[in-house]
Amino acid sequence: MREDLLAQARGCAELGSPMYAELLTRAADDPGGAVAGVLGERAEPGSVLRMLGTVHRLVLEGRVPDLAAHYPTAGGTKDPLAAWPAFREVLVGHAAEIREGLADPPQTNEVGRAAPLVGGLLSVAAATGLPIRLLEIGASAGLNLRADHFRLRHGSGVYGPESPVVLENAWRGLPPVEAPLAVAERLGCDPSPLDPTAPEAQRLLLSYVWPDQTARAERLRAAFEVAARVPATVVRAGAADFLEDLAPEPGVATVVWHSTMWAYLSEEEAARLLRHLERAGAAATGDAPVAHLSFEGRDPSRLDATQLVTLRLWPDGGRMVLGEGPAHGLPITWSRPPAT
Ligand SMILES: C[S@@+](CC[C@H](N)C(=O)[O-])C[C@H]1O[C@@H](n2cnc3c(N)ncnc32)[C@H](O)[C@@H]1O
């Protein structure tokens, strides 16, 4: 248990959460074993993440004010690195409820991944001149189905409308920003879809943001505002079933998009999904193109710290690597010159 927790503390330190690194280090050295009281004998990565998320949810619900005082995401102003005594109290006082929370799968929706999405859509728009029919698989709460309503800053420039969501340092190099980008339809799927306008779902998404990563939490809250005024639908379905009847539509570019979800697919589902895409691609025409746009690891079947923006566009069907960036999406370095 001690070694598991220390290894995960190092992971949090490397990935930018000094607060969680400190909490897990203190937990590893806790003679009373408050974490063991919740997790049992082993601190598996998944269960530690769920424990931290469940405690964060209690914080966001306003139920543990002494601990909330250390959580920047809850407006806390006390030192996040001094949260351990209050954190430990919560583990002991809410052990049964936290143990129950371990059964819920974590759910995240990273708004920073709008940076690869918008750039990829611009490439499709530049190549086809058509409005976009946007289909997202593994859409979670569907926040990025509204990506064209976000503002992206890059160097000294800016792309996109005025928006509560402002993505700083979104791009290095540029996608084809002159292309006219219009989204005609926004539809997604997820086996566990969340309604981004529901307070409970909002808290669930926020609870899996690390509490000292306030920029990410701010992006998320801003995206909830956008979601309240820009409709999009996310249906409850796995990716392959969702794309079963995928077909091109005249007058729009049909774009199937996904980010950081391929690793969750079984081999069988991934193969089925690719067959649906190939079949729709084979039926594509110049006036009814089909695109497969993704932001996934170099080996998409594994989660990776660096991800590639790739595009296949039919009728031609060629695959291009458009850019790459950290898994949270910011910044994307574009590897191709703007299409003309
Ligand atoms: C790490 S989250 C990423 C969510 C979102 N794509 C993003 O980039 O913010 C992975 C998502 O994949 C979804 N997922 C898991 N299995 C899936 C499947 N078989 N088909 C579609 N989505 C799936 C999960 O429910 C979750 O919403």
PDBQT file of the ligand as one rigid body, heavy atoms in Angstrom, charges set to zero:
ROOT
HETATM    1  C1  LIG A 401     -11.317   9.929 -20.956  1.00  0.00    +0.000 C 
HETATM    2  S1  LIG A 401     -12.993  10.135 -21.383  1.00  0.00    +0.000 S 
HETATM    3  C2  LIG A 401     -12.835  11.307 -22.721  1.00  0.00    +0.000 C 
HETATM    4  C3  LIG A 401     -14.113  12.036 -22.983  1.00  0.00    +0.000 C 
HETATM    5  C4  LIG A 401     -14.028  13.024 -24.143  1.00  0.00    +0.000 C 
HETATM    6  N1  LIG A 401     -13.839  12.340 -25.401  1.00  0.00    +0.000 N 
HETATM    7  C5  LIG A 401     -12.919  14.025 -23.921  1.00  0.00    +0.000 C 
HETATM    8  O1  LIG A 401     -11.943  14.005 -24.679  1.00  0.00    +0.000 OA
HETATM    9  O2  LIG A 401     -13.041  14.846 -23.005  1.00  0.00    +0.000 OA
HETATM   10  C6  LIG A 401     -13.386   8.612 -22.227  1.00  0.00    +0.000 C 
HETATM   11  C7  LIG A 401     -14.827   8.519 -22.662  1.00  0.00    +0.000 C 
HETATM   12  O3  LIG A 401     -15.019   7.351 -23.440  1.00  0.00    +0.000 OA
HETATM   13  C8  LIG A 401     -16.286   6.829 -23.110  1.00  0.00    +0.000 C 
HETATM   14  N2  LIG A 401     -16.371   5.424 -23.553  1.00  0.00    +0.000 N 
HETATM   15  C9  LIG A 401     -15.976   4.310 -22.882  1.00  0.00    +0.000 A 
HETATM   16  N3  LIG A 401     -16.278   3.206 -23.619  1.00  0.00    +0.000 NA
HETATM   17  C10 LIG A 401     -16.865   3.625 -24.765  1.00  0.00    +0.000 A 
HETATM   18  C11 LIG A 401     -17.426   2.977 -25.908  1.00  0.00    +0.000 A 
HETATM   19  N4  LIG A 401     -17.413   1.651 -26.022  1.00  0.00    +0.000 N 
HETATM   20  N5  LIG A 401     -17.967   3.734 -26.886  1.00  0.00    +0.000 NA
HETATM   21  C12 LIG A 401     -17.985   5.079 -26.776  1.00  0.00    +0.000 A 
HETATM   22  N6  LIG A 401     -17.460   5.752 -25.718  1.00  0.00    +0.000 NA
HETATM   23  C13 LIG A 401     -16.918   5.038 -24.725  1.00  0.00    +0.000 A 
HETATM   24  C14 LIG A 401     -16.366   7.043 -21.610  1.00  0.00    +0.000 C 
HETATM   25  O4  LIG A 401     -17.691   6.932 -21.121  1.00  0.00    +0.000 OA
HETATM   26  C15 LIG A 401     -15.793   8.438 -21.502  1.00  0.00    +0.000 C 
HETATM   27  O5  LIG A 401     -16.791   9.423 -21.659  1.00  0.00    +0.000 OA
ENDROOT
TORSDOF 0
